[in-house]
Amino acid sequence: MMIPLPSGVMGVEIAGQGVPLVFLHGFPHTRSLWTHQVAALSVNAQCIAPDLRGFGETIVRGPWSMDRYADDVLELLDYLGIERAVIAGLSMGGYIALACWRRFPERVRALALLDTQASADDDAGRARRDAMILRARLEGSTAVADALLPGMIGQSTRAQRPDVEARMQAMMRAASVDGIVGALQALRDRPDASDTVRTIHVPTLVVVGDEDVLTPPAKAEALIALLPSATRRRYDVIAGAGHVSCVERPAAVNCVLSEFLEVVQND
């Protein structure tokens, strides 16, 4: 469905009833990244999967920052009349989830952070973002998607699931150049979130694919180590999955998320 917000029109999929669960996709994806999770978890949760600004059906444009993405989530929660929600984010969606916690923690019931990290880009990482911005402007979305694809999925998926590789390639190729460039700027300029993670006191799940080369298990372990000792936390490694674990091993990720939701509901 299309939802009018103060910042623009947002494309959103909403299914099910129960604890509100917001799914934030990565870069350069759309809400369809979470198709398997929405279908499985809507039995016990109100699943809400928006297209982030500049992607899919969401037509809002700049400014571009993790804070602005987070404020879009807040506008969505307000529109739907949701006081507190579980925020689940993969990769860039994880950065946005952490920005949500920093900006409006009273609206966050729990966090699920998949294939993401707390650290900011280093100088080399920022230079790569700038090079990708230039490539997007000169060569378009297809060139960016094809350059990103090798790191997006794991070895096992590439060898055994060509359908998943084709799906991710098509999803990324469909992204708009404006959305790609804006997201790359936001990724390049995002702050280190380590201090934010140290303040989290709601249940927190950290998930990573064991074949993730973009944010490998060491990054996930560093993230969960930052959480306060009193925080109820869970860490799961998904075997045979790369950076988009929710697409590569959907049943495994669904199981972990379902068990985590049970903890949240009983918290």
Secondary structure by P-SEA (a helix, b strand, c coil): ccccccccbbbbbbbbbccbbbbbbccccccccaaaaaaccccccbbbbbbccccccccccccccaaaaaaaaaaaaaaacccccbbbbccaaaaaaaaaaacccccccbbbbcccccccccaaaaaaaaaaaaaaacccaaaaaaaacccccccccccccaaaaaaaaaaaaaccaaaaaaaaaaaaacccaaaaaaacccbbbbbbbcccccccaaaaaaaaaaccccccbbbbbbcccccccccccaaaaaaaaaaaaaaaaac
